[in-house]
Amino acid sequence: MSMHLPSPDHTIVTFAGSDALTFLQSQLTNDVAAIAVDGWQWQGYCSAKGRLQATFALARTGDDAFAAVVHNSVAATLTKRLTMFRLRSKLAIALSTSLVATLHLTRPEIVPKPLASIDLGHGRWITIAPPEAAPDEASTDADHTFMRRWNLLGIEALQPEVTAATAEMFVPQMVNWDHVQPGGGVSFSKGCYPGQEVVARAHYRGAVKRQLERQILADDTNAANGREVTLEDGRIADVCNAALREQGGTIALVVAAPAAAQ
């Protein structure tokens, strides 16, 4: 199996201009101002009701430039929505056609001088670079094997990814986004953004009654993202992300009420 793959599931969204930092700080869940050039953060974008519409890694590629690695299913919607709120801000927001997200299951020295290198931990890295710098794509079967391994590691690491199937299903705390590693994906001191009041209220009042869990599901469970499933102990849960295990069955990140609460 190849250890590197241009992602079939992700698009790069770029933000460039003198107002890029200020704009993103007013729209996203984490403290964009804390990202150093060549650094990165987990970020979320919420509806006015505090429900996540997307989660992604955001890299700072220059003083006034950022690049987000966004799931294909929500990239166009996210770009369109953020563009609506740009108003007179001096920045360009674009679905990049000149940059590729390459996923790595070992250190990404194979990509020379990437625009950004993102260490997700737990044996996963992402680089952002022009297509000619990305490794050659493997066969379709190898792609499937790689992506299954990539997704399994993300689930093991409790790193959820909101896709179109789960958009607006969860407030950040339901998917542990405030504690996702490395670094967390929510700042409670940065100021306002869409849905901030709801997210802050859930944080300070403990209003969230469901939480993220890693669960192994039965072979016959229909565990697609966004599906409702019944766990072995009878609890009802919503699937955020799921992947087939090599030894059979499905492992998933699910959102459910704690066992003691039912």
C-alpha positions in Angstrom: 0.0 0.0 0.0 1.3 3.5 -0.8 1.9 5.8 2.1 1.0 8.9 0.3 -2.2 9.8 -1.7 -3.6 13.0 -3.3 -6.9 13.2 -1.4 -9.9 12.1 -3.4 -12.1 13.5 -0.7 -10.8 17.0 -0.1 -10.6 20.4 -1.7 -8.4 23.3 -0.8 -10.2 26.6 -0.1 -7.9 29.7 -0.1 -8.3 33.0 1.6 -5.9 35.8 0.6 -5.9 39.6 1.2 -5.2 42.2 3.8 -8.5 41.4 5.6 -8.2 37.6 5.5 -7.2 37.3 9.2 -9.9 39.7 10.5 -12.6 38.0 8.4 -11.7 34.5 9.3 -11.5 35.4 13.0 -15.1 36.7 12.8 -16.4 33.5 11.1 -14.7 30.4 12.5 -14.7 28.7 15.9 -11.1 28.9 16.8 -8.6 31.7 17.3 -7.2 32.3 13.8 -5.0 35.2 15.2 -3.1 32.6 17.2 -1.9 30.7 14.0 1.7 31.6 13.2 2.8 31.6 9.5 3.5 28.0 8.6 1.3 26.8 11.5 -2.3 25.4 11.4 -5.4 24.9 13.6 -8.5 22.8 13.6 -11.5 25.0 12.7 -15.2 24.8 12.5 -17.9 26.8 10.8 -21.3 27.0 12.4 -24.8 28.1 11.5 -26.4 30.9 13.5 -27.9 28.1 15.7 -24.4 26.9 16.6 -24.5 23.7 14.5 -21.4 22.7 12.6 -21.6 23.0 8.9 -18.0 22.0 8.3 -14.8 21.1 10.2 -11.4 21.4 8.7 -7.7 22.1 9.1 -6.7 25.7 8.4 -3.1 26.5 7.6 -1.6 30.0 7.6 0.6 30.2 4.4 1.5 33.8 4.7 0.8 37.0 6.7 -2.4 37.5 4.8 -3.0 34.1 3.3 -4.7 30.9 4.6 -5.6 27.5 3.1 -8.2 25.2 4.4 -8.5 21.4 3.7 -12.2 20.9 3.4 -14.2 17.8 2.6 -15.5 17.8 -1.0 -19.1 17.5 0.1 -19.1 20.8 1.9 -16.4 22.8 0.2 -18.5 24.6 -2.4 -21.3 25.4 0.2 -18.7 26.7 2.7 -17.0 28.9 0.0 -20.4 30.3 -1.2 -21.6 31.1 2.3 -18.4 32.7 3.4 -18.3 34.8 0.2 -21.8 36.0 1.0 -20.5 37.5 4.3 -17.3 39.0 2.8 -19.1 42.3 1.9 -16.4 44.9 1.6 -13.6 42.9 3.2 -10.4 42.9 1.2 -9.8 39.3 0.5 -10.4 36.7 -2.1 -12.1 33.3 -1.2 -11.6 30.6 -3.8 -11.9 26.8 -4.4 -8.4 26.3 -5.5 -7.6 24.6 -8.8 -3.9 25.0 -8.4 -3.4 23.3 -5.0 -3.8 19.7 -3.9 -4.2 18.2 -0.5 -2.0 15.1 -0.2 -2.6 12.7 2.6 0.4 10.9 4.2 0.7 7.9 6.5 4.4 8.6 7.1 6.4 11.8 7.3 5.8 13.7 4.1 9.4 14.3 2.9 8.2 13.0 -0.5 6.6 16.4 -1.2 9.4 19.0 -1.8 8.7 22.5 -0.2 5.0 22.2 0.2 3.0 25.4 0.8 1.8 23.9 4.1 2.6 20.8 6.1 0.0 19.7 8.7 0.8 17.1 11.3 -2.5 15.8 12.6 -0.8 13.3 15.0 -1.6 9.6 15.2 0.4 8.9 12.1 -1.4 11.2 9.7 -0.1 14.2 7.8 -1.5 16.5 5.1 0.6 18.6 2.7 -0.8 21.4 0.5 1.2 21.9 -2.8 0.7 22.3 -6.5 -0.4 19.1 -8.3 3.0 18.5 -9.9 4.5 18.2 -6.5 2.0 15.6 -5.3 3.0 11.9 -5.5 1.7 9.8 -8.4 -1.7 8.4 -7.8 -1.9 4.7 -7.1 -4.4 2.2 -8.5 -8.1 2.4 -7.5 -7.8 -0.6 -5.3 -4.7 0.9 -3.5 -6.6 4.2 -3.1 -9.5 2.4 -1.3 -7.0 0.6 1.0 -5.2 3.8 1.8 -8.4 5.7 2.5 -9.7 3.0 4.7 -6.5 3.2 6.7 -6.6 7.0 6.8 -10.2 7.0 8.0 -9.6 4.3 10.6 -6.7 6.3 12.1 -8.9 9.4 12.2 -11.5 7.5 14.1 -9.0 6.0 16.5 -7.7 9.5 17.1 -11.2 10.9 17.9 -10.8 13.4 15.1 -14.3 13.8 13.6 -15.0 15.3 10.2 -18.3 17.0 9.4 -19.5 16.2 5.9 -22.7 17.1 4.0 -24.4 14.1 5.6 -23.9 15.5 9.1 -23.9 19.3 8.4 -26.0 21.1 11.0 -26.5 18.0 13.1 -24.1 18.8 15.9 -23.0 21.7 18.1 -19.2 21.5 18.5 -19.2 20.0 21.9 -21.3 17.0 20.7 -18.4 15.9 18.6 -15.8 16.9 21.1 -14.6 19.7 18.8 -13.5 21.9 21.7 -11.1 19.1 22.8 -10.1 17.6 19.5 -6.3 16.9 19.3 -4.0 18.5 18.6 -4.9 21.8 20.1 -8.7 21.9 20.2 -11.0 23.4 17.6 -12.9 26.0 19.6 -11.8 29.2 21.4 -14.0 30.5 24.1 -12.1 33.8 24.4 -11.7 35.0 20.8 -15.0 36.9 20.4 -18.0 36.6 18.2 -18.6 34.3 15.2 -21.8 32.7 13.8 -23.4 30.6 16.5 -20.9 31.7 19.2 -23.6 32.5 21.8 -25.1 29.0 21.5 -21.6 27.3 21.7 -20.6 29.4 24.7 -23.8 28.7 26.5 -23.4 25.0 26.0 -19.8 25.3 27.4 -20.5 27.4 30.5 -23.9 25.9 31.4 -23.1 22.3 30.5 -26.2 22.2 28.2 -24.9 19.4 25.9 -26.5 16.1 26.7 -24.9 14.0 24.0 -21.2 13.2 23.4 -18.8 11.7 21.0 -17.9 8.0 21.4 -15.9 5.5 19.4 -18.0 2.4 18.9 -17.5 -1.0 17.1 -20.8 -1.7 15.3 -22.3 -5.0 14.2 -21.6 -6.2 10.6 -25.3 -5.6 9.6 -25.4 -2.1 10.9 -26.0 0.6 8.2 -23.3 2.9 9.6 -23.1 5.6 6.9 -22.4 9.2 8.0 -25.5 10.9 9.3 -27.4 7.6 9.9 -29.1 6.8 13.2 -28.0 3.5 14.7 -28.8 1.4 17.8 -25.8 0.6 19.9 -25.4 -2.8 21.6 -26.6 -1.4 24.9 -29.8 -0.1 23.3 -28.8 3.6 23.1 -29.7 5.5 19.9 -26.8 7.3 18.3 -26.0 9.4 15.2 -23.0 8.4 13.1 -20.5 11.1 12.4 -17.9 9.0 10.7 -17.5 5.3 10.0 -14.9 3.0 8.5 -14.7 -0.8 7.8 -12.2 -2.7 10.0 -9.8 -5.1 8.5 -11.0 -7.8 10.9 -14.6 -7.2 10.0 -17.3 -5.0 11.3 -17.4 -1.2 11.4 -15.8 1.3 13.8 -17.5 4.6 14.0 -17.5 7.9 15.8 -21.1 8.3 17.1 -22.9 10.9 19.1 -25.1 9.6 21.8 -26.3 10.3 25.3 -23.9 8.9 28.0 -24.7 5.4 29.0 -25.5 6.4 32.6 -28.1 8.9 31.4 -30.3 6.3 29.8 
